[in-house]
């Protein structure tokens, strides 16, 4: 899950992390059916208030790691998705 992803990426130096993670997430935007795109879509197109706090926390961790991407479109949509999560958390 996102906690495992977070620990895995934190322990890597930037060049290794970029090769392992960033290059791959940049490619993910080419296929709208991949999980990361689905997560972003869910955050942007769903009323997140019914989601439990733990689900939103895990989604936020994954979205935060997309900010390492050099793909501006991915970063922008992930930022909007993360704002949706924060907005939902503020209404709890």
C-alpha positions as CSV (number, residue, x, y, z in Angstrom):
1,X,0.0,0.0,0.0
2,X,1.0,3.7,0.2
3,X,2.9,3.2,3.4
4,X,5.1,0.6,1.8
5,X,5.6,2.8,-1.3
6,X,6.5,5.7,0.9
7,X,9.1,3.7,2.9
8,X,10.5,2.2,-0.3
9,X,10.9,5.6,-2.0
10,X,12.3,7.4,1.1
11,X,15.2,5.0,1.5
12,X,16.4,5.5,-2.1
13,X,18.8,8.2,-3.2
14,X,17.3,10.5,-5.8
15,X,19.0,9.0,-8.9
16,X,17.8,5.5,-8.0
17,X,14.4,6.8,-7.0
18,X,14.0,8.7,-10.3
19,X,15.0,5.6,-12.3
20,X,12.7,3.3,-10.2
21,X,9.7,5.6,-9.7
22,X,9.7,8.9,-11.6
23,X,10.4,7.4,-15.1
24,X,7.6,4.9,-14.5
25,X,5.0,7.4,-13.3
26,X,5.8,9.6,-16.3
27,X,4.9,6.7,-18.5
28,X,1.7,6.0,-16.6
29,X,0.1,9.1,-17.9
30,X,0.1,7.6,-21.3
31,X,-2.4,4.9,-20.2
32,X,-5.5,6.2,-18.5
33,X,-6.4,2.7,-17.2
34,X,-3.4,2.4,-14.8
35,X,-4.0,2.6,-11.1
36,X,-2.3,6.0,-10.5
37,X,-4.6,7.6,-13.1
38,X,-7.6,5.9,-11.5
39,X,-6.6,7.3,-8.1
40,X,-6.4,10.8,-9.5
41,X,-9.7,10.4,-11.3
42,X,-11.3,9.1,-8.1
43,X,-10.1,12.0,-6.1
44,X,-11.2,14.6,-8.7
45,X,-14.6,13.1,-9.7
46,X,-15.9,11.6,-6.4
47,X,-17.4,13.0,-3.3
48,X,-14.7,12.0,-0.9
49,X,-16.5,12.9,2.3
50,X,-17.8,9.3,2.8
51,X,-14.3,7.9,2.5
52,X,-12.6,7.1,5.8
53,X,-9.6,9.1,6.9
54,X,-7.2,6.2,6.5
55,X,-8.1,5.8,2.9
56,X,-7.6,9.5,2.2
57,X,-4.3,9.5,4.1
58,X,-3.0,6.6,1.9
59,X,-4.2,8.3,-1.3
60,X,-2.5,11.6,-0.2
61,X,0.8,9.8,0.3
62,X,0.7,8.3,-3.2
63,X,-0.3,11.6,-4.7
64,X,2.5,13.5,-2.9
65,X,5.1,11.1,-4.5
66,X,3.8,12.1,-7.9
67,X,5.3,15.5,-7.3
68,X,8.7,14.0,-8.2
69,X,7.5,13.7,-11.8
70,X,8.9,15.9,-14.5
71,X,5.5,15.6,-16.3
72,X,3.8,18.9,-15.5
73,X,0.3,17.7,-16.4
74,X,0.7,14.8,-14.0
75,X,1.9,17.1,-11.2
76,X,-0.9,19.5,-11.9
77,X,-3.7,16.9,-11.8
78,X,-2.2,15.2,-8.7
79,X,-2.1,18.6,-7.0
80,X,-5.8,19.2,-7.7
81,X,-6.5,15.6,-6.5
82,X,-4.6,16.3,-3.3
83,X,-6.5,19.5,-2.7
84,X,-9.7,17.5,-3.1
85,X,-8.5,15.2,-0.3
86,X,-7.6,18.1,2.0
87,X,-11.0,19.7,1.3
88,X,-12.8,16.5,2.2
89,X,-10.7,16.2,5.4
90,X,-11.6,19.7,6.4
91,X,-15.3,18.9,6.3
92,X,-15.0,15.9,8.7
